[in-house]
Amino acid sequence: MKILITGGAGFIGSHVVRLFVNKYPNYEIVNLDKLTYAGNLANLSDIENKANYRFVKGDIVDAEFISALFEAEKFNAVVHLAAESHVDRSITNPLEFVYTNVIGTVNLLNAAKKLYTAENNAFKLFYHVSTDEVYGTLGETGMFTETTAYDPHSPYSASKASSDHFVRAYHDTYKLPAVISNCSNNYGPFHFPEKLIPLCIYNIKNNKPLPIYGKGENIRDWLFVEDHAGAIDVIFHKAKTGSTYNIGGHNEWTNIDVIRLLCKIMDQKLNRPAGTNEKLITFVKDRAGHDLRYAIDSSKLQQDLGWKPSLQFEEGLGKTVDWYLANEEWLQSVTSGNYQKYYQEQYVQR
């Protein structure tokens, strides 16, 4: 089995690559990543010399490159995680999200379709990893299910919704074997510090303000990234083609409560007086089109395939803080923009 994992140097992707490389030594794992600001090969330093792992630098928007890569490698499957994913960046530059998330996905689908036809069904699966943001927003009650109608509100979620539709269309029209999963907010080690939790860990460590949109009342369902990687593993191996699964952590928290808990944990970890870090909380103008609440119903995944999250949020957040405090050099390297230099110095030269 030769599997292409796109976006494998990113936050979620690196955890998926590590899991597949270590758990399936008979699989050949090819990691394709453009190495943008959020892609960092230092995330995979512990498995970079494994015999069944290989990295390829490239852009999924480059159709000729993707076509040639598939023709040369004859992949048996794709796990597609490569995406522009930050909502704020999508508001500033939506076209970049269209290129990567929509055009890039279609380029991969075209290459997979060609291989599926030419290789007499040796191509087994196109697994598209998506987000719960495609469903829009919820009120105080209810949860997103696999049959919830799409209602994206940001350029990011619109681009991911479009890519989901293309994956389903290729399955229905060309019979390309495909599955989709839509996950809730991930957190954990190697998260680029533009997102809420790693940003606030960095700011608390450096006594900087903790910017919280609006009143911090927006609610998210938090999923530990290693649990997400485990769910992807289960879906990849067990799901029927054409199916969709929601992946959630069953951990609904308001943003302000997340940060208050984080402040409390870091008061203890940094030996600061109780309440010290909470004084750093600063409310800022709300994000345009900010969805109020996301909540994932992952009961289908639990009932059909037997997956369930392993960690409650308090435990996972504590583990996340421990990792960032133990890997301060990594955090400094990515916040300063020197992560590629850091990788070269720490790993390539060893």
Protein Blocks (a to p, Z undefined) as FASTA:
>chain_A
ZZddehklmmklmmmmmmmmmmmmmbccddddehiaklcfklmmmmmmpfkbccddddfk
lmmlmmmmmmmnopabdcdfbdcfbfklmmmmmmlmmmmmmmmmmmmmmmmmmmmmmnno
mafbdcddddfklnopadfedcddfklccddfbfklmmmmmmmmmmmmmmmmnopacddd
dddddedehiackbfklmmmmmmmnopacddehjlpaccddddfklmmmmmmmmmmmmcg
hiacdddehiacdfklmmmmmmmmmmmmnopaehklmmmpccddddehiafbdcddfklm
mmmnopacfbdfklmmmmmmmmmmmmmmmmmmmmnopmmmmmmmmmmmZZ
